[in-house]
Amino acid sequence: MAEQTANLLAQGARCEHFMLPPNGWVPNNSRLPVLVWRGAVDPKGDCAARFEALFAQNGWPPQWRDSVFDYHHFHSTAHEALGIASGDAELILGGPHGRVIAVSAGDALVLPAGTGHCLLTAGRRFQVVGAYPPGQQWDIRRDAISEAERIAMEALPFPSSDPVAGEDGPLARHWH
């Protein structure tokens, strides 16, 4: 599997990581950093199909192709991988007044459960592939969660591998 992942992973791909503090009603995740892959796959050709193959191969079944909602929200019941399949955009992570990042075709994000995200601006052909770890069903939250929901969110199991780089990827180092 490592060889197959290496074949799909773009040369020169690099991964950044950062923490986001709680932000009003957006809990973010106090234990797990956001991962941002720059140039995870070659942006030429059918980038969506490459992301779907890469995510599936690394144990994150792809579930949809679409955009990112243009309102602040988070998922309390699942971690999320987003592969930027085409176009470019600015996203705000962490809730209102959070961290703005620019993404473009070939980039990928791994958002731990609770991480706020929202589309600020997008080019005409902006498309994303979304994937989640097996057994985690995503919800859409636009309001605060209870203490019991926060405890359940923080108890979600860690994925067995990084959706981009596999079992030995940055997720294994930064999330375990």
N, C-alpha and C positions, 0 to 999 in steps of 0.2 A: 504494500500500500504506500509506503514512503516514496518509492520510485514513481508511482503514478502521481502522487501529490507533487513531487518535484517537477514532473512533466507539465502539470497544469499551472503551477505557481510561476509567475513571471520572474525573470532574472532581475535582480536589483530591487525586488520587493522589500519593503521595510515596514516595521511595525512600531507605532508609537503607543504609549499608554499613559493614562492620567485618571485621577480620581475626581469625582464630583461630589461636593458636599450636599446635604439636604437643602432644598430650596422651597420654602413655603409648603405647599401641598404635594410637591414632587419629592419623593423620598430619596431618589437616586440610590446608590448602593454604598453603604459605609465600609464594605469589606473588599469589593471587587472593582478593579479599574476598567474603564472603557478601553478597548483596543481599536486602533485605527490603522489599517493596512493601506499603505500608499503603493499603488502599482501592483496589487496582488495578482492580477491576471492581465494579459495583453489586451488592451482596449480595442484592438482591431478585430473585425469579423464579428462572430456571434458570441459576444461577451456574456450574455445571459445564459446561454447553454454551457459555457465554460464554468461560470459560477455554480450553476445547478449541479454539474458533474463534480466539481471540487467539493462543494458542501456535502453532497450525498456520500461521496467517497470518504469523507472525514466524519461521518456519523451525524450530520445535521441535515435531515431531509428538507429539501426546498419545498415551500408551500405556496408561493405566489410570485407573480410579476406585476408590479404596479409602481406607484410613487410612494412618497412618505406623506402622511397626513399633514395638512397645513395648520394644524392646531396642536398645542402642547398636550402630550399624552405620555403614558408609560405602560409597561406590561408588568403586572405584579405576579403572574403565574408562569412566566417563561423568560429565559434568556433569549436574545435575538441576534442573528447574523444578517447583515444587509450587504449585498454585493451591488455596487453601482454598475449597472449593465450598459447604460448609455447616457450621454449628456453630462451636464454638470449642475451643481446646486450649492447653495449655502444652507446648512442645517444649524439649528441651535440645539445644543445638548445640555441637559440639566435643568430644564424648565425656564420660565420667564427670566430674562436677564442672565441666562446661562452662557455657555461657551459657544461661540460661532465658529464653525469649521467649514471650509470649502472642500467639496468632494467632486471627483470626476470619474468617468468611465474607467474601470479597472481597480478602483479603490474598494475597500471593504471595511465594515465596522462590526465589532462585537459589543453588544450592549448588555450588560448584566441586568437582570430583572430590577425594575424600579427606576431605570435611567430614563429621564425625560428626553423627548426628542420631538422636533417640529421642523417642517420645511419652511424656510424663509423665502428663498428665491430659487428658481430653476430655469434651465434652458428648455427649449421646445421639446427635445427628445429625451428628457430625463426619465429613466426607468431603473427600478431596483428589483433585485431578487431577494426574497425574505426566507429565512430558514430558522428552525428551532431544534433544540435537542429532542431526541425521542422521549415520549411520555410527558412532554410539557406542552400544554394547550394554552395559547396566548389569550389574554383578555385585553381590553382597551380601557384604561383608567384616565379620567379627566378630573378627578377629585382626590382628596386625601384618603388614605387607607387607615383602617383601625389598627390598634396595637397587635391584635391577633393576626391580621392579614400581614403586617410587617414581619412578625415572627415567622409566619409560614413562607413569606417571600425569601427571607434570609436563610431559611432552611432548605431551599430548593437544592437538589443535588447538582454537583459540578458536572459539566459535560465531560465525557471521557477523552475528548480531543478538541484541538483548535479547529474551527471550521475551515480555515485557510491552510494551515501548515501541518495539520494532523497531530498525532499523539505527542510529538516532541516540540510542538509549537509554543509560542509565547503564552498562550492561555494556560498551559501546564505550569509554567514558571510563575506567572503573575496571579493566578486564581487558586493555587493549591497551597 
